[in-house]
Amino acid sequence: MNEQKKFRQTMICLLAAGAMLFTTTAMAQTGANKTQTAGTAKVSKEVKNKTHKAAGKKRATVIKEAVTALAQTKKAIEALDKKDKQKALDALAVVSGKLDIVIAREPDMANAPIDVRVETYDLISSLDTIKKTVKTAKKLLGDGEVQQAREILMGLTSEIDLVVTSLPLASYSEGIKAVAKLVDQEKYQEAKESLYDLLSTLVITKNVIPLPILRAEEMIKKAEKLAAQKNRTEKQNKELASLLSDTRTQLEMAEALGYGSKKDYKTFYKQLKEIEKKTEGGKFGKGFTEKLKKALKDFKEKISGIVKKEHI
C-alpha cells in the first residue's frame, strides 16, 4: 500500500469519527460540537412538534381499503402455501373488491398510500468537519475511488424523511385478477410467485425535510419576538444575538450538506445580515424577520416537495 492510499484511509477514519450520524434510536455527541448542540436545543420542542404535524398530515392520506387489500394478499399467500383453493380465492375476492372501491372513489389516484413512517437522521458535527469530508470525497471521486467516497458521504445527512409506502392501483388490481385465474386452475406455485411479484411493485416515496432549515426557521420565529420588544435587557439582547448567530450556523450546515443551491443561501445570509443591523444596539421593530421567514418557508417546501421514488 502506497503512502497516498494510507493517507486517504486515515482521513476516512478521522472524518467518519468527526461526522457522527444518529437516528431517533441512536444518538451521539462530541465535545467539539457542544455549541451546535446548545443551539439546536433551543428549538428542539418546536422541531419535534413540526415533525409530528407533518407526519400526521401524511398519515391522514392512508387508504383503509388499500391496507385491507395488502393484508388479504398476504392471507392469500398463506392459503396457497396450504393449497387451500377456496380460502385463497376468498382472500383475492376481498382484495379485488377493496381496490375496485378505491378506484371508483378516486379514479385519478395512481398509488394508494398504505403506510407512513418517519425516519430522522441528525448529524452532530462541526461545519469544518463537514467541509473537509466533502472536499475529501470530491478528491476520491476525482481519483476514481467511488466506493470510498460513497462510504464517507453516506453520513452527511441531517433530515427528516417522511416515507410513504403505496400500492399501485391499476397494475395491482389487474394482477390480482390474473392470479385468481391461476388459483382457479390450481396452479398454486405460479399463483404464489405472481403475488410476490405484485408485492414487489409497492412504491416507496420520500419527502425530505432538511433539519438545519427547519431549525433555522424556528430560531427566526423566536428571534422575531425579541426583535419587536422595546427596551430589551442586556440578557435579551444577548439571547437575540445568539439566536441570529445560531440561525446562520444552521444555514451554513444546510449549505455544506448540499440542501439547495448557493444562490438560495446568498439570499438568506443577506436577509439575516439586515436583521442583525436593524436590531443591533437594542434597536427594535416589527416585520424585521418577515422576508427571511417567508424565504425559509418557501425553500423548505420546495426541498420537501422533491420526492424520491423507489420500489420495494
C-alpha positions as a printed NumPy array, in Angstrom:
array([[  0.   ,   0.   ,   0.   ],
       [  1.496,   3.366,  -1.032],
       [  1.674,   6.421,   1.219],
       [ -1.109,   8.248,  -0.641],
       [ -3.592,   5.407,  -0.026],
       [ -2.584,   5.196,   3.624],
       [ -3.267,   8.906,   3.97 ],
       [ -6.702,   8.594,   2.368],
       [ -7.741,   5.713,   4.564],
       [ -6.601,   7.6  ,   7.65 ],
       [ -8.62 ,  10.639,   6.523],
       [-11.724,   8.488,   6.027],
       [-11.433,   7.11 ,   9.552],
       [-10.932,  10.562,  11.058],
       [-13.76 ,  12.141,   9.106],
       [-16.127,   9.29 ,   9.845],
       [-15.387,   9.79 ,  13.538],
       [-15.921,  13.539,  13.241],
       [-19.162,  13.375,  11.265],
       [-21.4  ,  11.333,  13.523],
       [-24.867,  10.374,  12.347],
       [-27.697,   9.423,  14.637],
       [-31.321,   8.439,  14.166],
       [-34.225,   8.523,  16.574],
       [-32.915,   5.33 ,  18.141],
       [-29.239,   6.177,  18.412],
       [-27.681,   9.444,  19.5  ],
       [-24.111,  10.661,  19.749],
       [-22.403,  13.864,  20.799],
       [-18.831,  15.064,  20.67 ],
       [-17.21 ,  17.756,  22.784],
       [-16.289,  19.75 ,  19.682],
       [-19.964,  20.137,  18.819],
       [-21.335,  21.489,  22.119],
       [-22.06 ,  24.92 ,  20.603],
       [-24.1  ,  23.426,  17.768],
       [-25.977,  21.134,  20.142],
       [-26.768,  24.008,  22.524],
       [-28.177,  25.993,  19.61 ],
       [-30.379,  23.178,  18.345],
       [-31.666,  22.507,  21.867],
       [-33.351,  25.928,  21.854],
       [-35.821,  24.768,  19.219],
       [-35.939,  21.004,  19.809],
       [-39.539,  21.096,  21.063],
       [-40.735,  23.146,  18.09 ],
       [-38.908,  20.882,  15.617],
       [-40.452,  17.804,  17.225],
       [-43.947,  19.318,  17.023],
       [-43.44 ,  20.274,  13.374],
       [-42.315,  16.712,  12.589],
       [-45.376,  15.2  ,  14.277],
       [-47.655,  17.603,  12.422],
       [-46.107,  16.805,   9.026],
       [-46.29 ,  13.061,   9.713],
       [-49.903,  13.415,  10.832],
       [-50.855,  15.037,   7.534],
       [-49.241,  12.189,   5.626],
       [-50.903,   9.526,   7.792],
       [-54.277,  11.094,   7.066],
       [-53.801,  10.118,   3.399],
       [-53.591,   6.378,   4.135],
       [-56.394,   4.472,   2.357],
       [-58.034,   1.877,   4.627],
       [-59.271,  -0.259,   1.732],
       [-55.755,  -0.445,   0.297],
       [-54.386,  -1.507,   3.696],
       [-57.002,  -4.293,   3.813],
       [-56.117,  -5.293,   0.247],
       [-52.475,  -5.743,   1.225],
       [-53.368,  -7.759,   4.332],
       [-55.665, -10.035,   2.287],
       [-52.91 , -10.538,  -0.305],
       [-50.747, -11.991,   2.466],
       [-53.655, -14.187,   3.585],
       [-53.982, -15.47 ,   0.025],
       [-50.289, -16.43 ,   0.049],
       [-50.779, -18.321,   3.324],
       [-53.746, -20.183,   1.818],
       [-51.71 , -21.059,  -1.274],
       [-48.966, -22.483,   0.952],
       [-51.611, -24.916,   2.274],
       [-53.115, -25.371,  -1.214],
       [-56.436, -24.173,   0.165],
       [-58.113, -23.08 ,  -3.034],
       [-61.287, -21.61 ,  -1.529],
       [-59.56 , -19.536,   1.149],
       [-57.134, -18.171,  -1.447],
       [-59.979, -17.232,  -3.805],
       [-61.961, -15.647,  -0.955],
       [-58.962, -13.519,   0.037],
       [-58.334, -12.467,  -3.566],
       [-62.003, -11.548,  -3.949],
       [-61.695,  -9.194,  -0.965],
       [-58.545,  -7.649,  -2.455],
       [-60.231,  -7.089,  -5.8  ],
       [-63.357,  -5.653,  -4.194],
       [-61.465,  -3.229,  -1.977],
       [-59.35 ,  -1.963,  -4.866],
       [-62.447,  -1.5  ,  -7.04 ],
       [-63.891,   0.725,  -4.3  ],
       [-60.751,   2.89 ,  -4.2  ],
       [-60.571,   3.156,  -7.998],
       [-64.265,   4.103,  -8.216],
       [-63.889,   6.714,  -5.485],
       [-60.526,   8.104,  -6.641],
       [-60.317,   7.471, -10.417],
       [-57.282,   9.761, -10.819],
       [-55.269,   8.164,  -7.998],
       [-52.3  ,   6.162,  -9.268],
       [-50.875,   4.948,  -5.943],
       [-52.88 ,   4.332,  -2.769],
       [-50.909,   5.049,   0.455],
       [-50.902,   2.119,   2.885],
       [-48.207,   3.093,   5.387],
       [-46.345,   6.174,   6.62 ],
       [-43.22 ,   6.222,   8.736],
       [-40.827,   8.913,   9.887],
       [-37.061,   8.45 ,   9.638],
       [-34.84 ,  11.014,  11.345],
       [-31.155,  11.377,  10.509],
       [-29.384,  14.017,  12.554],
       [-25.769,  14.924,  12.064],
       [-23.769,  16.021,  15.093],
       [-20.648,  17.536,  13.608],
       [-18.767,  20.778,  13.14 ],
       [-19.105,  22.772,   9.939],
       [-15.351,  22.45 ,   9.407],
       [-15.533,  18.645,   9.551],
       [-18.38 ,  18.549,   7.037],
       [-16.443,  20.732,   4.594],
       [-13.329,  18.582,   4.966],
       [-15.392,  15.444,   4.39 ],
       [-16.941,  16.845,   1.206],
       [-13.524,  18.001,  -0.037],
       [-12.012,  14.571,   0.595],
       [-14.951,  12.852,  -1.131],
       [-14.507,  15.055,  -4.209],
       [-10.82 ,  14.173,  -4.319],
       [-11.632,  10.468,  -4.025],
       [-14.22 ,  10.702,  -6.81 ],
       [-11.718,  12.546,  -8.983],
       [ -9.288,   9.678,  -8.456],
       [-11.932,   7.064,  -9.265],
       [-12.274,   5.866,  -5.646],
       [-16.083,   5.814,  -5.904],
       [-16.821,   3.346,  -3.104],
       [-14.539,   5.073,  -0.599],
       [-16.185,   8.416,  -1.438],
       [-19.606,   6.821,  -1.057],
       [-18.662,   5.443,   2.348],
       [-17.858,   8.836,   3.84 ],
       [-20.67 ,  10.726,   2.095],
       [-23.36 ,   8.398,   3.415],
       [-23.109,  10.013,   6.83 ],
       [-23.612,  13.558,   5.548],
       [-27.357,  13.635,   6.173],
       [-29.368,  15.843,   8.501],
       [-33.02 ,  15.471,   7.634],
       [-36.431,  14.083,   8.404],
       [-37.757,  11.672,   5.774],
       [-41.49 ,  11.102,   5.528],
       [-41.586,   7.661,   3.936],
       [-44.867,   6.613,   2.322],
       [-45.487,   3.088,   1.022],
       [-48.196,   2.912,  -1.631],
       [-49.992,   0.28 ,  -3.64 ],
       [-50.096,   0.878,  -7.438],
       [-53.844,   0.63 ,  -8.032],
       [-54.277,  -0.2  , -11.718],
       [-51.478,  -2.751, -12.128],
       [-52.137,  -4.36 ,  -8.738],
       [-55.847,  -4.747,  -9.448],
       [-55.228,  -6.341, -12.845],
       [-52.538,  -8.583, -11.354],
       [-54.905,  -9.887,  -8.657],
       [-57.472, -10.885, -11.289],
       [-54.789, -12.764, -13.224],
       [-53.707, -14.578, -10.048],
       [-57.317, -15.598,  -9.329],
       [-57.394, -17.398, -12.681],
       [-54.227, -19.296, -11.784],
       [-55.702, -20.319,  -8.429],
       [-58.884, -21.48 , -10.138],
       [-56.681, -23.688, -12.328],
       [-54.928, -24.911,  -9.157],
       [-51.58 , -23.575, -10.302],
       [-50.688, -22.727,  -6.715],
       [-46.945, -22.197,  -7.035],
       [-47.307, -19.99 , -10.078],
       [-50.06 , -18.001,  -8.334],
       [-47.922, -17.518,  -5.236],
       [-44.943, -16.311,  -7.272],
       [-47.203, -13.857,  -9.08 ],
       [-48.419, -12.471,  -5.743],
       [-44.846, -11.999,  -4.559],
       [-44.137, -10.186,  -7.837],
       [-47.096,  -7.904,  -7.15 ],
       [-45.854,  -7.158,  -3.644],
       [-42.515,  -6.126,  -5.128],
       [-44.288,  -3.378,  -7.095],
       [-45.241,  -1.432,  -3.952],
       [-43.96 ,   2.119,  -4.352],
       [-41.947,   3.958,  -1.693],
       [-41.777,   7.754,  -1.803],
       [-39.733,  10.014,   0.447],
       [-40.342,  13.653,   1.251],
       [-37.159,  15.173,   2.65 ],
       [-37.223,  17.97 ,   5.232],
       [-33.69 ,  19.281,   5.995],
       [-33.289,  19.62 ,   9.768],
       [-30.948,  22.657,   9.641],
       [-33.537,  24.568,   7.596],
       [-36.334,  23.557,   9.93 ],
       [-34.261,  24.675,  12.923],
       [-33.288,  27.969,  11.284],
       [-36.963,  28.628,  10.607],
       [-37.879,  28.064,  14.261],
       [-34.938,  30.133,  15.521],
       [-36.009,  33.106,  13.417],
       [-39.52 ,  32.844,  14.841],
       [-38.081,  33.106,  18.356],
       [-35.837,  35.991,  17.29 ],
       [-38.857,  37.79 ,  15.846],
       [-40.466,  38.214,  19.277],
       [-37.301,  39.633,  20.806],
       [-36.66 ,  41.927,  17.836],
       [-40.064,  43.544,  18.33 ],
       [-39.571,  44.074,  22.055],
       [-38.957,  47.603,  23.259],
       [-36.337,  48.295,  25.957],
       [-34.745,  44.847,  25.821],
       [-32.467,  43.95 ,  28.722],
       [-28.811,  43.12 ,  28.133],
       [-29.676,  39.471,  28.636],
       [-32.38 ,  39.659,  25.997],
       [-30.028,  41.404,  23.573],
       [-27.524,  38.583,  24.021],
       [-30.279,  35.994,  23.533],
       [-31.363,  37.689,  20.302],
       [-27.79 ,  37.857,  19.021],
       [-27.307,  34.2  ,  19.918],
       [-30.462,  33.165,  18.044],
       [-29.356,  35.032,  14.922],
       [-25.868,  33.514,  15.175],
       [-27.337,  30.018,  15.602],
       [-29.573,  30.636,  12.591],
       [-26.511,  31.432,  10.498],
       [-24.799,  28.245,  11.729],
       [-27.792,  26.138,  10.711],
       [-27.899,  27.756,   7.28 ],
       [-24.172,  27.132,   6.802],
       [-24.692,  23.498,   7.818],
       [-27.529,  23.092,   5.323],
       [-25.474,  24.678,   2.555],
       [-22.439,  22.498,   3.296],
       [-24.639,  19.388,   3.224],
       [-25.924,  20.317,  -0.211],
       [-29.554,  21.128,   0.521],
       [-30.352,  23.619,  -2.224],
       [-28.126,  25.947,  -4.249],
       [-25.576,  28.589,  -3.248],
       [-27.845,  31.216,  -4.783],
       [-30.547,  30.411,  -2.216],
       [-28.123,  30.813,   0.671],
       [-26.74 ,  34.131,  -0.562],
       [-30.268,  35.492,  -0.213],
       [-30.664,  34.02 ,   3.274],
       [-27.363,  35.478,   4.517],
       [-28.206,  38.891,   3.085],
       [-31.59 ,  38.91 ,   4.825],
       [-30.059,  37.695,   8.078],
       [-27.459,  40.464,   7.986],
       [-30.237,  43.021,   7.538],
       [-31.972,  41.711,  10.669],
       [-28.716,  41.915,  12.643],
       [-28.207,  45.556,  11.599],
       [-31.786,  46.542,  12.398],
       [-31.611,  45.034,  15.895],
       [-28.074,  45.995,  16.929],
       [-27.66 ,  48.339,  19.888],
       [-31.063,  47.49 ,  21.295],
       [-32.999,  48.724,  18.252],
       [-36.422,  47.156,  17.865],
       [-39.344,  46.959,  15.473],
       [-41.877,  44.672,  13.821],
       [-41.546,  42.933,  10.48 ],
       [-37.72 ,  42.685,  10.562],
       [-37.789,  38.901,  10.024],
       [-40.694,  38.627,   7.551],
       [-38.611,  38.322,   4.373],
       [-36.318,  35.641,   5.804],
       [-39.198,  33.738,   7.387],
       [-41.034,  33.567,   4.064],
       [-37.875,  32.692,   2.14 ],
       [-37.091,  29.793,   4.509],
       [-40.686,  28.547,   4.425],
       [-40.777,  28.581,   0.618],
       [-37.351,  26.961,   0.416],
       [-38.31 ,  24.195,   2.858],
       [-41.481,  23.472,   0.905],
       [-39.527,  23.371,  -2.35 ],
       [-36.962,  20.95 ,  -0.932],
       [-39.505,  18.701,   0.807],
       [-41.6  ,  18.676,  -2.36 ],
       [-38.809,  16.771,  -4.099],
       [-39.997,  13.191,  -3.876],
       [-37.634,  10.243,  -4.153],
       [-39.407,   7.176,  -5.567],
       [-38.35 ,   3.542,  -5.494],
       [-39.853,   0.071,  -5.465],
       [-39.601,  -2.395,  -2.584]])
